[in-house]
């Protein structure tokens, strides 16, 4: 038990939520910092809601984040199986052991009777907990319940005397009065274990030394400690990490936007940025550093610097951080990461030749400083790859239909047709010449061209845009814009 062994144990009833991902990350960092073992266990005893698709999504999200587990699904290990649905015989064995020790008993109460117990307790101002009426059934009573066709659950016989101390590595000593407990169910009538029972058996048999999980599990801990003690298992050290809240300080949920790791991946967030940001939700190394590589996080992570207070998920900060990581990528790295996206958007074919690769890299070079997510590249780069320009109506009304825009484009067109090599050195004089002739601001010359060739009034530098588009495509778009202006003017005359 000297080697640190931690686990992340998600239920495959949906996608990996950022809260779960943060828990997985803290376990991973703690294990790596202490040269320990990180175990992944799938808690799939909710057969009605657990799916293979959810399991696959969880494994894929963990892989995307780079949270590589040492033992678990697809890896194996000495303490498997690592799916709870494959460990049912173990739960049955230890439940029977508790029964034989007199620390558990069969309960035949019906749902209606349990509801009546709760109602009576509430009416008398007592906690609505089970009253233990099946604790000391006679053989005759038991046979009668069986004759009636009742299927029993197995309840743990809790110790109601004294207190249970949780020496939490984050929250310090938390004391629970045992009289607040009841004889809770450990095996349901269908033979499936409850969470509080299965998790103890699994953590004990998998030699887990530290249980790092969300603070919503803190109230479960005294029940689990009593099971550990009843079975003679060593009690692990517990660390309950703070909740993650939305900006309105309510529990983070779908109403706050994307909450699953898969969604963030699809929206173009880099795994490095996600890991960095998730690490800062409830943990801080100092007051100044916010950018950490995974290696630095492993080196510096400690539970002593995890806050007791809830963490607020700030999407704007994540976007900023993602932008920082995008700008730090080399052009070749950025190309490798974005090429699958460009293919999925239909911007490039499945096979990309050297000429097209050079063009894509040119686009990335001018956009790398301007995007916060890889998904932003779709809107920011579409005009480089699509034949037809999708005009932004506001930009067209504000710039193209502005008085003098047609004259600027008409005068520039022959000049731009005459430029052989589209480089900043060759293009810049054309625009300055037009500016001097019209005695206006340089922006007044550039903006009509920008809207004509990109469809929008926000883009990288116009010389870069024209160089990537090339003379033929750029000049054709200026012609199309002039035709659009002319049709608008003719329509106004007709309407008049």
N, C-alpha and C positions, 0 to 999 in steps of 0.2 A: 504493500500500500504506500510505499515511499514515493513511487513515480506518480506525478500528477496525471490523472485521467478525468477528462471532462466529456460531456456529451451534449449534442443538440438533438432534440426529439420532437420533430414536427408531426402534426396529424395531417394526412393527405386528403383533406376535405376541401381543398382549394389551392390557390396559388401561394407562393411564399411572400408574405406581407413584410413590409420594411421593418416592422417591429420584430418579427421572427428572424429576419436577416441580421438585425443588430444583435440579437441574442446569440445567434450562431457566430457572428464575428467576435464578440467578446469571449466566447468559449474558445474559439480558434486562437485568438491572440494570447489568451492566458496559457493555453497548452503549449504554443510555440515558444512563448517567453520562458517557460519553465522546462522546455525540452520534454514535454509530456506527450500524451496521446489524446487526439480529438476523435471522438466516436460519433457517428451519425446513426440514429435509431429512428425507425418509422413507427409511430404509434397509431396503428390502423385497426384498432379494435372496434371502432364505430363502422361496422360493416356496411350499414345503409348509406353512409355518406363518403366513405373512403373510396377513392378511385385510382386506377393505374395511371390515368392521365395526370392527376394531381401529384402523384409520386414522381412521375417523369418531370413535371414542371418544377418541382422542388429541387430535384437533382440537377436539372439544367441551370436553374438560378444559382445554386451553390457553385456549380462549375464556372458560370459566367463571372461570379464574384471572386473566383480563385480560392474559395474556402475548401481546400482539399482535405477530406477526412482520411484518417489513418485506418479506421475500422468501420465497417458498415456495408450497406448495399453496394454491389459491384466491386467490393474490396475484400469482403470476408473478415476473418479475425478469429481469435481464440474463444470469444465469448458470445458467439451468435446462437441462434439466428438473430438478425437485426431488424426483423419485422415482428411486431407484437402478435400479429395473427398466427405466427408460426411458433409461438411460445406458450400456447394455451395449456399444455400439459404441465409446464413449470408452475403456472399460477394455481392450477388445480392441486398440485403436490403441496405447495406451501399453504394453501387454504385448508387442506385436510390436516396439515401439521398443526395449524392454529386451532382447528376443531378438537384435535386429540389432546392439545395442551389446555383446553378450556378457555382459550383466549378468543374464540369465535363461536357462533351458534347459528343454527338455521332459523330463519324468520319466515313465517307463513302469512303475514299480514297482507291483505289485499290493498290495491290502490285506494279503494273507497275507505277502508279502515284507516289508512295512513292519512288521508285527507281529513278524516274526522278528528284524528289526533292533533293535526295542525290547527284546525279550527277551534278545538277546545282550548288548546294552549294559548292561542291568540286572544280568545274571549276572556281568559283568566290573566292576561298580561304576562304570560310566560313565553320563553323562546320556543318557536314552533319546531321542536326537535323530537326525535323518536323517543318514546317513553320506556322502551326496553321490555315490553310486555311478553316478548317471546324468549327472554333470557333464560328462563327456568321452566320450560315446558316439560310436562310429564310425558312418558312414553304413550300414554293413552291419548293425550291431547295431540301429540304428533301424528299418531296413527289416524286419528279422526280427520286432521287436515289433509293428510295424504289421500284418505278415502274420498274427500270432497274434491280431489283433483287439483289441490293447490300446489303450485311449484314454488319451493322456497328460494329466498336469497340467502346469502351467508353474510352475517354482520360481524364486524370486529367488536370484541368486548372491551370497550375503552376503559381506561383508568380515569375516574372522575376526581380522584384525590390530588391535592397539591397543584403544582404548576409544571408547565413544560417550557424550558428555556431554549430559545433559538439564538445561538451566538453568531449573528450574521456578519459576514466580512465587510458589508457596506453599511448596514444599519445599526451595527452594534448589538447589544443584548436586547432581545425582544421577548417578553414574558407573557405566556398565555395561561389563563386559568383553566385547568382541566375540566372544571364543572361547566364550561361552555361547550364542551364536546358532547356528541351523542354516539350511540353504537352505530357507526356508519357502515354502509354496505361495501363489501369487498368483492363479492361475486354475485352477479345479477342472476335472475331466474333462468336466463338462457345459457348460463355457464360462462358468460364473458366477464372478465375482470373490470372493476372500476378503475379510473385513473389513479386514485390515491394508493391503491394496492399494487397495480401492475408496475407503476413507476418505482416503487420501493424494491420489488423483487428484481426488476431489471437493473436498477442502479447498483444494488448490492452484488448481484451475480456478475455484472460487468465491471466490478471493482472501481466504480466511479468514486473519486476522492473529493471532487468539488462540484456542487450543483449550482450553476450560474443560470438564473432564469428571471423572468419578469416579476415585478413586485405583486402582481395580481395572484401569484401562487403563494405568497407569504402565509396567508390564512390556512393553506393546506398543510403547512409544514408540521404543526404539532401532531396532527393525525398520522403523518408519515413517520415522524420520529417514534411514536408509540409502536408502530408496526416494526420498525428497525429493532427497537429494544426488545419487543416480545419474541422476535425470531433470533435474537442474539447477533444481529448484524452490526458491524461498525457503522456509526452514523457519519455521513459525509459532512464536509463543511458547506454551508449555504451562503449564497450571495444573491440578493434580490435587487435587480437593476431597475431604475426608474421607468415609468411609463413614457410613451411618446405621444404628445398632444399635437393637434392641429393649431393653426394660428389663432383660432378662437378659444384655445385652451380647453377644448373638449377632446376626448379620445380620438386619435387619428383614424379616419374612416374614409370610405369612397367619396363622401360628399366634399372632402378636401381636395379631390383630384386623384391622380395616380397614387396607389398605395402598394401595388405589387412590384416585386423586383422585375418580373417579366415586362411589365408596362414601361418601366424606366429604361430597360434595355432596348425595347422597341422604339422608344422616343429618342434614342441616340445618346444616352448617358454612358460614359466610359466606366468600366468596372473599377478602375483606379480611383476615379472621383467618387463613385458610390461608396466604396470601402472607406475612403478618407472621411467623407461626410458622415456616414453611419457611425464611425468611431467617435465622432465629436458629439453625438447625441447622448449626453450623460457622462462623458469622460473628457477630461482636458489635461494635457501635460503641463501647460503653463498658460499665462494670460496672453501670450503673443503669437505662438506658432499655431497656424491653422492648416498648413499644407504638410502632409506626412506621406512618405512612401510606405508600402506595406512593411518593408524591412525596418523602417523607423518605428512603426506602430508596434511591431513585435518586440523591438528592443525596449521601448519606453512604456508599454502598457502595464498598468497595475490596477488592481481593484481598489486600492487605497485612494485613487484619484477619480473614482466613479462617484457621481453626485447622488444624494438621496432625493433630490428634487426632480420633478418631471422635466423632460426635454421637449422643446417645441420644434416641430419639423418646419423648416423655412425653405420653401421651394426656390426663392430668389437666391438664397445663399448657395444652394446646391447647383443652380444654373451658373452662378458666378464661378464656383469651384470647377465645374465641368469645363467651362471656357478656359480656365487656367491650364487644365490638363490637355485640352485640345491644342492650345498654342505651344505646349511643350513637346508635342510629338514632332518627330522629323517628318519631312514631306513623304518619304517612302512609307513610314509607319502609318501616317494618315491615309495614304492611298490604299494600303492593304486593308485597313479597317473600313473604309468607306466604299470600296469597289463593290462588295455585295449589295450595298444599298443602291448605288447607281444602277446596278443590274435590275434590282427589284422595282425601281421606279421606271424602268424602260428607257433610261437615258443612254445606256450603252448595251451592246449585245453580250452574250455569254462569253464569246471569244473576243478579247481586246488586243488589237495589234499595237505595235510600238508607237505609231503616230497618234492613235487615240489615247494611249496611255499618257503620252506627253501632254495632250490637250487636257485630260482630266487633272493631271498634276498642276498644270498652269491655272486651272480653275481653283483647285484647292489652295494653291499658293496665295491667290488674291482674296480668298474667302476665309482662310484659317483664322485671321484676327477678328473676323466679324461675326462668327457664329458661337452660340452657347451650347448647342447640342449637335450631334451629327445629323439628326432629323431636320435641323434648320437648313441644311444644305439643299434640301429638295426645292424649297421655295427660292432660296438664294441663288441657285445655279440653273434653274430650269431653262432660262432663255439662252443658255450656252448650248443646249443639246436639242431643244425642240425647234421644229421648222417654223411654226407660227408663234408670233409673240402674243402672250396673253396680257392685254392692256389693263392696268389699274385705272378705273374710271376717274378717280380723283386726280391722279397724276395727269391723265389726258386732258381733263377739263382745266386744270390749273396751269399746265405747261404747254401742251401741244396746241390747244385752242386759244392760247394767249396771243394777243395781237403781236405780229412780227415774227412768230415762231416759224411760219411757213417760209418767210423770206430768208431767215437764217439757214434753214435746212436746204433750201433751193440753192443758196450761194455756196454752201459747204459741199454739196453733193459732187460737183465736178472736181473740186479740189481733192476730196477723199477718194474719188475714182482714180485720180492721177497718182496717188501715193502708191508706190510699188510695195515696199516693205513696211508693214504696220508695226512700227516701233515707236516708243515715246519720243525718240530723237526726231523721227520723221513726222509724227502726228502733231506734236505740240505747236510747231510754227503755224500750222493750218488754223488752229483755233485762235492763236494770238493775232494772226492776220485778220480774222473775222472780227475779233474784238475791237481792234484798232479801226477797222472800216466803219463799224457801227457805233464806235465810241460808247461802249457799254461795259458792264462787268463781265469777266470771263465766265462766271456762272450762267449768265444769260445766254451764252453761246453753247455751253456744255449741256445744260439741262434739256433742251429740246432733243439733242442727239441722244442723251441718256434714255429719255422716255421712248424715243423712236426705236432704239435698238434693244432695250431691255423690257419695255412695257411698264417700268416703274421709275420713280424719281429718286430711288435709293439703290446704290450699287457701288462696287469698288471703283477705283479711279477710271475715268473714261478711256484713257490711253490703254490701260490694261484690258478693259472690256473689248475695245475695238481690235486690239492685237490678237486676242483669243478667238474672237468671232471671225476675223479675216475680212479682207476687202469685199469680196463678193457678197457675203451674207450681210455685212454691216450696211453696205450701200443699198442692197435690196430692201432692207428694213426701213431705211430712210425714205426710199421711194414709196413704200407701203404707207408710211406715216403721212407723207405728202398727199397721197390719194385719200387717206382718211380725213385729213383736214379739208381737202377740196370738197368731198362729199358732204361734210358738215356745213361748209359755207353755202353750197348749192341748195341744201335742205333748208337753210335759214332764208335764203332768197325766195325759194318756193313757198315756204310758210308765210313769208311777208306778203 
